[in-house]
Amino acid sequence: MKKSYLLLVIPAFLLVLTGCGNKTNNPNVQNTQINTPKTSITLTMTELAKHNTKTDCWQLINGQVYDLSTYTSAGKHPGGDKILNGCGLEATAMFEEITKHNGKATAMLQDFLLGPIQK
């Protein structure tokens, strides 16, 4: 019985040590993901404007470019096609005016992050 107990405790302990995927709630630890572009394309307003369709949708929210193409083309948005109004555009105001975006939607954005817009 002690061996089977260890088989349960050791993996749980390892998850705690690794931080469950290196995510942290520590406000003193900077999230470097935001500053690391996930594309070799220079993220400018001109480039953003090219991605303005349901199947190729990039949006600029709070200075960061997000590739929402897989999300928009799958039709997963609870508000329907309203999300398409921000494709290829600076969509911060549109995103923030929906109070439901304060929780799950804001957290989901990290999955679509390309990087910061270049000035």
N, C-alpha and C positions, 0 to 999 in steps of 0.2 A: 504494500500500500504506500509506503514511503517513496518508492521509485516512481510510481504513477503520479504522486503529488508533485515531485520534482519536475516531471515532464510538463506539468501545467504551469508551475511557478517560474521556471527558467525562461520560457519564451515571453511571458508577461514582463518579467524583469528586464529582458533585453529590449522590449518595446519602450519601456520607460527610459532606459539609458539612451536609446537612439532618438528619443523625442518624437516617436510615432511619425516618422517621415521627415524629420528635421524642421517641422513647423514649430514656431515658438510664439508664446503669448507675451514674451518679455519685451516691453516697450523700449528697452535699452539696446536691443539687438536690431540692427538695421537690416531690412529685407533687401538684399542685393539683386533679387530677381527683377525688381522694378527698373533698375538701371542697366540691365543686360539685355540688349535687343535680341530677339529670337529669329531674326531674319537678316540677310545680308543686304537687303534693300534699305536705302536711306529713307528714313521715315519723315517725310516732309508733307506739307499741306497739299502740294501738287500730287504726290504719290497717293496720299489718302483719298483725294478726290476721284482717282481712277477706280476705287473699290466701292462702287455705289449701287450694287444690285443685290437681289436676294441670295444669289449663289456666290457672290464675292462682296462681302460686306465688312468694311473696316469702319470703326468709329473712334473718334478722339474724345476721351473722357478724362477730365482733370489732368491734361497734359500727357496722357499715355494713349498709345494706339493699341486697339484691340481688334483682332481678326475674328469676327463673329460669324463667319461664313458657314461653318458647320452647324451652328445653332440656328441661324436664320433659314438656311436651306432645308433644314429638317422640320421647320415649322413648330418648334418647341416653345416659342414665346407665349406666355399666358395672355398677353395683350394682343395676340394675333400679329398682323402685319404692321402695326404701329411702329415697331422697332425699325422697320425699313426706312422710316422718315429720317433716320440719323446716319444711314449708310453713306460713307464718303465724306462725312461732315464732322464738325466740332459738335458733339452731342451732349456735352456736360449738363446744360440747362434742361434738356429733354429728359435725361436720365435722372437728375436730381429732383425734378418736379413730381416724380412718382414715389410716394413714401414707401411703397412696398420694396423698392430697390435698396433700402437701408440695410437689409439683412442678407438673405440668400443670394440675391442678384449681385450685390457688391462682392461677396465672397467668391462667386462664380467667375467674376471678371478675370481673376488671376489665371484661370485656365486658358484664357484667350489672349493674354498679354503678348504683344510684339515688342514693345519698348517705348521709350519717350520720344515725343515729336522733336524733330530737329528745327532749330530756329534759324 
